[in-house]
């Protein structure tokens, strides 16, 4: 089983060395930039690690899909290989990804301050619900599970029509839930920072939420309300 890592970065130059401190330079780690700076370029080239640039600034689904396509083109991935996705400001403060049940398809990594844990326990969770706990700041997915989503989501893992902040991960969560995947909220990997509870502080969140509902209706998908 191989791990392939994708870090999407937007104005987060100072975090690049922190990821390399955790994973090292020889760790199948890829940085995807959508607003690359000279400092970013210097850091990745000096470390000799792969990177790709995306021209559409701020489209997180596109960034993650671009990173995934890079590994598909440059590595002979098998179904049991693991793809890990990280936002560029989410450094693992604990990293024990293998402390999981044998039957997992998706691992949702937790954060130091994680609002999901106010309602949910560590372990298997359900994501075929409208307000589901699938947050994309850090998660792992087996490549075989990724390919199942391709068949449901027009050949992509993330829906690139989500161009504003939020809800692209919840939409993927519904897809994974409908596919019958085993999804675990996992504290073997804990990321820095806070997650959850800040939705309304993002000015474009309402637009994303409406788009989320529209996409479900277009696909004739009706998840549970809660």
Backbone bond lengths (Angstrom), bond angles and torsions (degrees), N, CA, C in turn:
res aa  C-N    CA-C-N  psi(-1)  N-CA   C-N-CA  omega(-1)  CA-C   N-CA-C  phi
1 X - - - 1.466 - - 1.527 109.42 -
2 X 1.316 115.84 124.15 1.465 122.09 178.65 1.528 109.81 -106.27
3 X 1.331 116.03 150.28 1.451 122.02 174.18 1.531 108.93 -108.16
4 X 1.333 115.56 132.98 1.460 121.84 175.35 1.520 107.37 -122.56
5 X 1.338 116.94 126.13 1.466 121.41 -170.54 1.521 110.53 -113.43
6 X 1.334 114.61 138.81 1.458 122.32 -179.93 1.526 107.79 -127.35
7 X 1.328 116.41 121.45 1.465 122.16 178.05 1.518 107.72 -116.46
8 X 1.334 117.11 119.73 1.464 119.35 176.39 1.528 107.99 -95.95
9 X 1.328 115.78 131.96 1.454 120.45 -170.57 1.516 110.50 -132.74
10 X 1.319 115.57 133.45 1.456 122.92 179.39 1.526 107.66 -140.74
11 X 1.320 116.73 101.17 1.458 120.09 -179.06 1.516 113.53 65.89
12 X 1.322 116.97 33.92 1.468 120.97 -175.26 1.524 111.15 -125.82
13 X 1.331 115.43 42.31 1.456 121.75 -175.69 1.523 111.95 -53.12
14 X 1.315 117.33 -42.94 1.461 120.72 -175.00 1.514 114.47 -64.94
15 X 1.336 116.99 -15.12 1.463 120.06 -178.72 1.523 112.90 -86.86
16 X 1.321 117.64 -17.75 1.462 119.88 -177.04 1.523 112.12 -57.29
17 X 1.350 119.68 -49.76 1.473 118.99 178.40 1.527 112.99 -61.31
18 X 1.332 117.58 -29.77 1.464 120.18 -179.37 1.525 110.61 -68.70
19 X 1.333 117.02 -39.44 1.462 119.22 174.62 1.520 111.10 -63.51
20 X 1.319 116.51 -40.32 1.463 119.65 -179.33 1.521 111.17 -69.24
21 X 1.331 117.43 -29.62 1.472 120.08 174.48 1.528 110.72 -63.95
22 X 1.338 116.87 -36.44 1.465 120.98 -179.28 1.519 111.18 -76.30
23 X 1.327 116.95 -46.52 1.462 120.70 -169.55 1.527 114.33 -104.70
24 X 1.319 117.34 -21.46 1.454 120.04 -174.78 1.520 110.85 83.09
25 X 1.320 116.01 172.48 1.457 120.92 -177.34 1.524 112.38 -87.76
26 X 1.329 116.85 -18.26 1.465 120.84 -178.97 1.526 108.87 -108.29
27 X 1.339 115.65 63.98 1.469 119.26 -170.10 1.526 112.78 -139.19
28 X 1.330 117.51 23.12 1.469 119.57 -177.93 1.519 110.83 53.08
29 X 1.320 116.82 48.88 1.460 120.99 178.05 1.524 108.44 -109.89
30 X 1.317 115.53 134.59 1.459 123.11 -177.57 1.522 108.62 -127.11
31 X 1.335 116.25 134.03 1.461 120.98 174.73 1.529 108.99 -104.15
32 X 1.332 115.02 132.44 1.466 121.53 176.93 1.529 107.16 -112.11
33 X 1.316 116.25 119.25 1.462 121.80 -177.58 1.517 110.36 -110.01
34 X 1.342 115.96 140.60 1.466 119.20 171.65 1.524 111.72 -119.98
35 X 1.323 116.75 2.88 1.467 121.39 174.58 1.530 107.06 -153.28
36 X 1.326 115.14 59.89 1.460 121.09 -171.59 1.527 111.57 -65.76
37 X 1.324 115.88 138.03 1.455 122.52 176.45 1.527 109.55 -108.02
38 X 1.314 116.16 167.48 1.466 120.17 176.21 1.524 110.50 -60.81
39 X 1.331 116.14 -35.53 1.468 119.85 178.79 1.526 111.18 -65.47
40 X 1.335 116.75 -41.17 1.467 120.46 175.91 1.527 110.10 -58.21
41 X 1.319 115.34 -49.56 1.467 120.58 -177.33 1.521 110.75 -59.83
42 X 1.319 116.75 -43.29 1.460 120.29 179.77 1.526 111.45 -62.23
43 X 1.321 116.97 -42.58 1.464 120.84 -176.90 1.523 111.81 -65.02
44 X 1.331 117.35 -47.83 1.468 118.77 -176.63 1.519 111.52 -72.71
45 X 1.331 117.16 -35.83 1.464 118.91 178.71 1.519 111.15 -70.11
46 X 1.325 116.98 -38.14 1.465 120.15 178.07 1.519 111.47 -64.46
47 X 1.333 116.34 -35.96 1.463 120.82 -179.67 1.527 111.89 -82.38
48 X 1.329 117.23 -13.41 1.464 120.56 179.72 1.519 113.65 69.56
49 X 1.338 116.44 33.59 1.465 119.87 -178.87 1.528 109.30 -108.85
50 X 1.336 117.56 152.38 1.461 119.88 -177.12 1.527 112.59 -72.76
51 X 1.325 114.38 152.45 1.461 120.67 176.75 1.527 108.06 -152.03
52 X 1.326 115.21 157.13 1.461 121.46 172.97 1.524 107.81 -136.26
53 X 1.337 115.28 154.95 1.454 121.03 179.04 1.527 109.70 -117.58
54 X 1.318 115.79 139.42 1.458 123.20 178.86 1.520 107.64 -113.07
55 X 1.319 116.84 134.25 1.457 120.63 -175.83 1.519 112.57 -78.66
56 X 1.343 117.62 -30.31 1.469 120.75 -179.06 1.519 109.94 -81.43
57 X 1.303 116.52 108.14 1.464 120.32 -174.52 1.524 111.34 -75.74
58 X 1.322 116.27 131.31 1.457 121.56 171.88 1.513 116.23 89.16
59 X 1.335 118.79 1.30 1.462 120.69 179.44 1.528 108.60 -91.56
60 X 1.316 115.90 92.89 1.467 120.64 -174.78 1.525 113.21 -64.18
61 X 1.345 119.11 -41.21 1.468 118.28 175.87 1.525 112.55 -58.27
62 X 1.332 116.82 -42.09 1.464 120.78 178.35 1.520 110.58 -62.83
63 X 1.325 117.20 -41.83 1.464 120.54 179.55 1.522 111.29 -60.25
64 X 1.330 116.29 -46.14 1.476 119.51 -178.18 1.530 110.79 -68.02
65 X 1.324 116.68 -42.29 1.460 119.39 178.33 1.525 111.42 -63.26
66 X 1.324 116.90 -37.30 1.463 120.66 178.98 1.522 110.72 -63.55
67 X 1.326 116.19 -42.52 1.460 119.44 176.83 1.513 112.30 -63.28
68 X 1.330 116.15 -40.89 1.461 120.65 178.90 1.525 110.60 -63.63
69 X 1.328 117.06 -42.87 1.466 120.16 179.55 1.531 111.15 -64.13
70 X 1.326 116.35 -34.23 1.466 118.93 176.79 1.525 110.32 -58.51
71 X 1.323 117.21 -48.39 1.457 119.64 -178.50 1.520 111.11 -67.70
72 X 1.310 117.12 -35.26 1.460 118.94 177.81 1.530 111.37 -63.06
73 X 1.323 116.53 -33.41 1.450 121.22 -178.95 1.529 113.24 -84.60
74 X 1.328 116.35 -20.58 1.464 119.16 -172.24 1.519 114.35 -118.76
75 X 1.322 118.06 1.55 1.465 121.16 178.80 1.526 108.52 -142.37
76 X 1.308 114.95 146.53 1.470 120.61 178.06 1.518 108.85 -88.27
77 X 1.328 115.90 78.87 1.465 120.33 -174.08 1.516 111.32 -76.98
78 X 1.327 114.42 141.16 1.455 122.46 176.36 1.518 109.40 -108.16
79 X 1.337 116.34 166.17 1.460 120.39 -174.76 1.518 113.37 -60.84
80 X 1.338 117.89 -31.03 1.466 119.04 -178.28 1.521 112.64 -90.52
81 X 1.332 118.55 1.31 1.460 120.24 174.31 1.524 109.96 -70.46
82 X 1.322 115.68 157.42 1.461 122.17 -172.01 1.523 110.11 -114.87
83 X 1.333 115.73 130.09 1.464 121.98 172.97 1.524 107.13 -104.23
84 X 1.328 116.34 124.49 1.458 120.89 177.42 1.529 109.68 -110.73
85 X 1.316 115.59 132.51 1.462 122.08 179.31 1.527 108.92 -114.46
86 X 1.339 115.43 133.88 1.459 120.75 177.17 1.523 109.24 -134.68
87 X 1.338 116.59 137.17 1.456 119.51 165.13 1.518 108.30 -70.51
88 X 1.325 115.85 151.68 1.457 119.77 -171.03 1.509 116.13 -68.05
89 X 1.331 118.18 -10.77 1.463 120.43 178.34 1.528 112.07 -112.14
90 X 1.336 117.80 18.42 1.460 121.66 -177.49 1.529 109.66 -115.48
91 X 1.315 115.34 89.21 1.456 121.36 -177.71 1.529 109.47 -85.72
92 X 1.317 118.83 130.26 1.469 118.91 174.08 1.531 111.37 -63.32
93 X 1.320 116.23 122.75 1.464 120.77 174.20 1.529 110.00 -96.31
94 X 1.324 116.05 -13.88 1.464 123.64 171.03 1.514 106.47 -141.52
95 X 1.340 116.69 133.71 1.457 118.62 -177.13 1.513 110.09 -139.77
96 X 1.346 114.75 93.58 1.464 122.91 174.75 1.529 107.75 -132.78
97 X 1.338 117.65 69.11 1.468 120.73 -171.53 1.511 114.69 -69.48
98 X 1.318 117.96 -16.47 1.466 119.80 -174.55 1.528 113.32 -89.35
99 X 1.316 117.56 -0.80 1.467 120.54 -179.12 1.518 109.98 -85.95
100 X 1.346 115.31 63.87 1.469 120.75 -172.24 1.518 110.46 -135.00
101 X 1.343 117.79 162.00 1.468 120.30 173.52 1.524 110.93 -64.18
102 X 1.313 115.98 157.89 1.459 120.55 -177.48 1.525 112.77 -69.39
103 X 1.336 117.31 -22.00 1.469 119.60 -169.64 1.523 114.13 -97.03
104 X 1.328 118.87 14.05 1.456 119.73 -173.24 1.521 112.41 -73.96
105 X 1.340 115.49 147.83 1.459 123.46 171.12 1.524 111.78 -112.71
106 X 1.340 115.59 -37.07 1.462 121.97 -178.50 1.531 108.40 -135.53
107 X 1.327 115.69 135.53 1.464 121.89 172.80 1.522 108.51 -115.84
108 X 1.310 116.90 122.18 1.461 122.44 175.16 1.516 107.90 -95.58
109 X 1.313 116.72 109.21 1.465 120.46 -177.44 1.524 110.12 -72.13
110 X 1.311 116.03 144.65 1.464 121.04 179.60 1.526 110.13 -93.80
111 X 1.334 115.16 167.30 1.461 122.45 178.81 1.522 109.92 -117.01
112 X 1.312 115.50 165.80 1.473 120.11 -179.48 1.527 111.01 -56.30
113 X 1.310 116.57 -43.02 1.467 122.34 176.20 1.521 106.69 -119.07
114 X 1.321 116.30 100.49 1.463 121.08 -169.30 1.519 110.19 -123.19
115 X 1.342 116.14 109.89 1.468 120.76 -176.49 1.525 112.21 -66.12
116 X 1.323 118.15 -21.80 1.459 119.89 179.79 1.521 111.57 -62.11
117 X 1.325 116.28 -30.04 1.461 120.30 -176.02 1.523 112.44 -75.24
118 X 1.334 117.36 -5.59 1.462 120.08 174.34 1.530 111.03 -72.91
119 X 1.348 116.32 -24.86 1.464 120.85 -178.27 1.516 113.22 -118.29
120 X 1.331 117.49 -23.52 1.457 121.19 -173.92 1.518 111.22 -117.42
121 X 1.314 115.33 154.92 1.457 121.39 174.41 1.524 109.22 -102.24
122 X 1.324 115.13 157.81 1.452 120.14 173.71 1.529 108.57 -61.35
123 X 1.325 115.98 133.94 1.461 120.22 -178.82 1.511 110.68 135.34
124 X 1.313 116.75 -162.12 1.462 121.33 -175.19 1.527 110.28 -67.46
125 X 1.345 115.02 137.34 1.462 121.07 179.70 1.520 108.99 -129.67
126 X 1.324 114.88 161.51 1.453 122.86 177.45 1.520 109.32 -103.00
127 X 1.335 117.03 132.27 1.464 119.65 179.13 1.521 113.16 -118.52
128 X 1.324 118.32 2.46 1.460 120.07 176.52 1.524 110.02 -84.34
129 X 1.322 114.03 50.49 1.460 121.80 177.87 1.526 107.74 -134.79
130 X 1.321 116.09 154.76 1.464 119.81 -175.63 1.531 111.45 -61.01
131 X 1.329 117.15 -50.62 1.471 121.55 177.33 1.516 107.79 -98.51
132 X 1.318 116.19 85.73 1.461 119.65 -173.91 1.524 111.48 -106.67
133 X 1.335 117.80 164.72 1.463 121.41 -172.95 1.523 114.96 -89.33
134 X 1.331 118.07 19.78 1.455 120.88 -179.66 1.529 108.80 -82.63
135 X 1.339 115.92 100.57 1.460 122.02 176.16 1.519 108.02 -111.15
136 X 1.327 116.35 136.76 1.457 120.59 -170.96 1.522 114.23 -96.40
137 X 1.330 118.76 9.66 1.469 119.56 179.10 1.520 111.48 -61.54
138 X 1.327 116.66 -25.93 1.456 121.89 174.17 1.510 109.97 -168.15
139 X 1.322 117.27 121.00 1.464 120.39 177.75 1.520 109.28 -159.12
140 X 1.327 115.49 164.55 1.460 122.57 177.94 1.517 108.78 -125.83
141 X 1.327 115.06 148.68 1.457 120.47 -178.58 1.522 108.88 -147.81
142 X 1.317 116.55 133.92 1.453 119.49 176.29 1.533 109.37 -70.36
143 X 1.330 115.32 146.34 1.464 118.56 -175.41 1.530 111.63 -64.64
144 X 1.315 117.64 -33.02 1.460 119.72 175.87 1.513 111.61 -60.62
145 X 1.338 117.55 -37.29 1.462 121.65 176.91 1.523 110.99 -69.66
146 X 1.329 116.39 -37.70 1.468 120.41 176.35 1.520 110.30 -56.52
147 X 1.318 117.01 -45.71 1.464 121.15 -177.10 1.533 111.46 -65.99
148 X 1.331 117.70 -30.29 1.463 119.78 175.47 1.526 110.68 -63.37
149 X 1.328 116.40 -39.52 1.461 120.18 179.56 1.525 110.42 -67.18
150 X 1.319 118.12 -35.06 1.460 120.24 177.61 1.529 111.06 -51.81
151 X 1.312 116.24 -41.59 1.457 120.20 -178.03 1.514 113.82 -70.89
152 X 1.323 117.35 -16.99 1.463 122.10 -178.19 1.527 112.28 -103.71
153 X 1.334 116.51 -17.25 1.460 120.88 -166.17 1.522 111.24 -128.47
154 X 1.319 115.96 39.39 1.469 122.11 173.64 1.528 112.91 59.02
155 X 1.333 116.25 35.12 1.454 120.56 173.52 1.510 116.04 84.02
156 X 1.331 118.12 8.41 1.465 121.60 179.11 1.520 109.90 -126.55
157 X 1.327 115.67 156.47 1.461 119.08 173.78 1.522 109.44 -77.31
158 X 1.331 116.77 -56.32 1.465 121.42 177.69 1.526 109.86 -98.11
159 X 1.314 115.91 143.99 1.455 122.43 177.47 1.531 108.59 -80.58
160 X 1.332 116.09 112.28 1.463 121.11 -174.05 1.515 113.62 -76.90
161 X 1.336 117.62 -1.92 1.464 119.52 175.42 1.532 111.80 -75.84
162 X 1.342 116.79 -10.22 1.466 120.62 173.72 1.532 107.73 -83.16
163 X 1.315 116.29 98.67 1.466 120.45 -174.70 1.523 113.01 -103.85
164 X 1.325 117.78 -6.23 1.464 121.27 177.86 1.526 109.77 -106.74
165 X 1.323 116.34 -179.17 1.468 120.95 -177.44 1.519 109.82 -72.99
166 X 1.332 116.36 128.24 1.452 120.98 168.09 1.514 116.16 95.94
167 X 1.338 114.14 156.82 1.471 126.20 169.44 1.528 114.88 80.65
168 X 1.330 119.65 -17.73 1.458 118.14 175.76 1.520 111.31 -64.77
169 X 1.341 116.24 -30.24 1.459 119.94 178.91 1.533 111.21 -76.73
170 X 1.323 117.01 -38.56 1.463 119.80 176.54 1.534 110.66 -62.89
171 X 1.321 115.71 -38.16 1.462 120.12 177.55 1.530 110.61 -63.14
172 X 1.334 116.92 -43.90 1.461 119.95 175.87 1.521 110.34 -62.57
173 X 1.328 117.06 -36.86 1.457 120.47 178.06 1.515 112.13 -59.14
174 X 1.339 116.75 -41.86 1.468 119.94 177.69 1.523 110.10 -62.38
175 X 1.343 116.71 -43.48 1.464 119.97 179.20 1.534 110.97 -59.18
176 X 1.318 115.81 -45.46 1.469 119.88 -179.29 1.523 111.01 -64.66
177 X 1.325 116.41 -39.32 1.455 119.85 178.34 1.514 112.17 -64.32
178 X 1.322 116.13 -42.01 1.463 119.95 -179.72 1.527 111.35 -68.78
179 X 1.332 116.59 -26.85 1.464 120.42 178.08 1.525 112.08 -78.49
180 X 1.328 117.04 -2.67 1.465 121.03 178.17 1.512 114.07 74.23
181 X 1.319 117.08 27.20 1.466 119.91 -177.99 1.515 111.53 -75.88
182 X 1.317 115.40 154.30 1.458 122.35 174.37 1.525 108.04 -90.02
183 X 1.318 115.38 110.49 1.460 122.76 -172.78 1.516 108.61 -116.73
184 X 1.316 115.90 127.97 1.465 121.03 -176.03 1.519 110.69 -122.09
185 X 1.316 115.83 135.56 1.456 122.03 165.73 1.525 106.07 -81.39
186 X 1.337 116.41 119.39 1.460 121.46 -162.08 1.527 110.68 -122.21
187 X 1.330 116.71 125.05 1.459 119.75 177.06 1.522 112.76 -104.51
188 X 1.341 116.43 13.90 1.462 119.23 170.86 1.513 111.33 -71.22
189 X 1.332 115.95 -23.73 1.462 122.75 172.02 1.528 107.40 -121.81
190 X 1.320 115.89 123.27 1.461 121.86 178.68 1.521 107.58 -121.87
191 X 1.331 115.70 130.36 1.455 121.81 -177.43 1.520 111.04 -102.61
192 X 1.311 115.42 155.99 1.457 120.39 178.43 1.520 110.60 -68.15
193 X 1.319 115.66 152.51 1.450 120.85 170.80 1.514 115.03 92.56
194 X 1.321 113.78 -167.19 1.463 123.60 -174.21 1.511 109.88 -116.07
195 X 1.332 116.69 145.56 1.453 120.75 174.78 1.522 109.38 -138.23
196 X 1.334 115.52 139.71 1.459 120.89 178.79 1.511 112.51 90.76
197 X 1.319 115.13 146.76 1.453 120.41 175.35 1.521 115.49 87.33
198 X 1.344 117.59 -3.14 1.460 119.74 -176.84 1.526 112.10 -111.30
199 X 1.329 116.70 13.90 1.454 119.99 -173.26 1.530 112.67 -56.74
200 X 1.315 116.51 -47.34 1.455 119.48 -173.39 1.526 113.07 -73.65
201 X 1.324 117.39 -7.32 1.463 119.73 176.16 1.524 111.98 -81.51
202 X 1.323 116.82 -8.44 1.463 121.01 178.56 1.525 108.64 -98.27
203 X 1.327 118.03 120.04 1.474 120.63 -171.39 1.526 114.37 -63.15
204 X 1.332 118.59 -24.01 1.462 121.05 -177.18 1.532 112.55 -97.86
205 X 1.330 117.09 5.40 1.463 119.00 -175.09 1.526 111.99 -63.37
206 X 1.319 117.96 -40.85 1.473 120.11 -179.09 1.530 110.76 -60.63
207 X 1.333 116.75 -38.61 1.458 120.02 177.69 1.529 110.57 -64.02
208 X 1.329 116.28 -42.07 1.457 120.03 178.73 1.518 111.42 -65.07
209 X 1.317 116.60 -40.33 1.459 120.61 179.36 1.525 110.49 -62.77
210 X 1.319 117.37 -42.50 1.459 120.31 178.04 1.528 110.66 -64.70
211 X 1.330 116.53 -40.18 1.465 120.03 178.44 1.525 110.66 -64.31
212 X 1.305 116.34 -38.07 1.472 122.10 177.04 1.534 110.35 -57.81
213 X 1.306 115.87 -49.62 1.468 120.06 179.58 1.531 110.23 -63.76
214 X 1.335 116.51 -42.18 1.467 120.03 179.93 1.523 111.49 -61.30
215 X 1.323 117.53 -41.66 1.465 121.11 -178.96 1.530 110.57 -65.54
216 X 1.317 117.06 -39.47 1.463 119.97 177.26 1.521 111.02 -63.01
217 X 1.330 116.28 -40.80 1.462 120.04 178.96 1.530 110.88 -67.04
218 X 1.330 116.54 -40.58 1.463 120.04 178.83 1.525 111.39 -61.40
219 X 1.340 116.09 -34.43 1.463 121.07 -178.61 1.537 112.45 -88.92
220 X 1.344 116.03 0.42 1.475 120.96 -175.77 1.528 111.53 56.85
221 X 1.334 114.73 41.73 1.454 121.51 178.27 1.524 108.26 -107.83
222 X 1.314 115.81 127.34 1.459 119.94 -177.73 1.524 108.45 -127.46
223 X 1.329 117.86 85.50 1.465 120.17 178.70 1.510 111.32 -70.47
224 X 1.318 115.46 167.18 1.451 120.18 175.21 1.528 109.34 -64.53
225 X 1.315 116.47 153.14 1.465 120.34 -176.46 1.522 111.27 -73.35
226 X 1.323 118.20 -36.72 1.472 119.06 -177.30 1.513 108.98 -145.02
